[in-house]
Amino acid sequence: MDTQDFILVLTNVPDRETGKRMASQIVAQKLAACVNISSDILSIYNWDGQPQAEIEVQLMIKTTQARYAQLEELITSIHPYELPEIIAIPLVAGLPAYMGWVKKETETP
């Protein structure tokens, strides 16, 4: 199994309830095997030329390259932000049994 087939997708949302709602939809549609929702994090950034400091939670989405386009489309359609962060990080290694589970959970019927 080639680990290049697997990615970790990150997105931040304003609160845990939003994160739970989004994660449930993502997993139910088999766009990811698992979504972890972080504790509160502080994000500092500029928006419309103004400095911002906001509490958010991060979703860590374990999926495959093959499911990325559909995952991005879903996140974009249900995300509360005008411009959501959606970043995919390729995986360079992983426990083969875990990677097999991710592949199985994201296969379309």
C-alpha positions in Angstrom: 0.0 0.0 0.0 1.5 3.3 -1.1 1.2 6.0 1.6 1.2 8.6 -1.1 -2.5 7.7 -1.6 -3.3 9.1 1.8 -3.6 12.7 3.0 -4.4 14.7 6.2 -6.8 17.5 5.5 -6.9 20.5 7.9 -9.7 23.0 8.3 -10.6 25.4 11.1 -14.1 26.2 12.3 -15.5 28.6 14.8 -16.6 26.1 17.5 -16.9 22.4 18.4 -20.6 22.1 17.5 -19.8 23.2 13.9 -16.9 20.8 13.9 -19.0 17.9 15.1 -21.7 18.7 12.5 -19.2 18.9 9.7 -17.2 15.8 10.9 -20.4 13.7 11.0 -21.3 14.6 7.5 -17.8 13.9 6.2 -17.6 10.5 7.8 -21.2 9.6 6.9 -20.5 10.3 3.2 -17.3 8.2 3.4 -15.1 11.1 2.5 -12.9 10.4 5.5 -12.3 7.5 7.8 -11.9 9.7 10.8 -12.0 13.4 11.8 -10.3 14.6 15.0 -11.6 17.8 16.5 -9.0 19.8 18.5 -9.5 21.8 21.7 -9.7 25.5 21.3 -6.8 27.1 19.4 -6.0 30.8 18.9 -5.7 31.9 15.3 -4.0 35.2 14.4 -4.3 36.5 10.9 -5.2 39.5 8.7 -8.6 39.7 7.1 -9.7 42.6 4.9 -6.5 44.4 6.0 -7.4 44.1 9.6 -5.6 42.0 12.2 -7.8 39.3 13.8 -7.4 37.0 16.8 -10.1 34.3 17.0 -10.7 31.1 18.9 -11.3 28.2 16.6 -11.1 24.4 16.6 -9.2 22.4 14.0 -10.5 19.4 12.1 -7.9 16.8 11.2 -9.4 14.7 8.5 -7.8 11.4 7.5 -8.7 10.5 3.9 -7.3 9.5 0.5 -6.2 11.5 -2.5 -9.1 9.9 -4.4 -11.7 11.4 -2.1 -10.1 14.9 -1.8 -12.1 16.7 -4.6 -15.4 15.5 -3.1 -14.3 16.3 0.4 -13.2 19.8 -0.6 -16.5 20.4 -2.4 -18.5 19.3 0.7 -16.4 21.4 3.1 -16.8 24.4 0.9 -20.6 24.0 0.7 -21.1 23.5 4.5 -18.4 25.7 6.0 -19.5 28.8 7.7 -16.5 30.9 6.6 -16.5 33.0 3.4 -13.0 31.6 2.7 -12.3 28.4 4.6 -8.9 27.0 5.2 -8.6 23.7 3.4 -5.1 22.3 3.4 -4.1 18.8 2.3 -0.8 17.3 3.6 0.5 14.2 2.0 1.4 11.3 4.4 4.9 9.9 4.1 4.4 6.9 6.4 1.8 5.2 8.4 1.0 1.9 10.2 -0.1 -0.4 7.3 -3.1 -1.8 9.2 -4.3 1.8 10.0 -3.8 2.9 6.4 -5.8 -0.2 5.2 -8.6 0.9 7.5 -8.6 4.4 6.1 -8.7 3.0 2.6 -11.6 0.6 3.4 -13.6 3.3 5.2 -13.3 5.8 2.3 -14.1 3.3 -0.6 -17.3 4.0 -2.4 -19.8 1.1 -2.5 
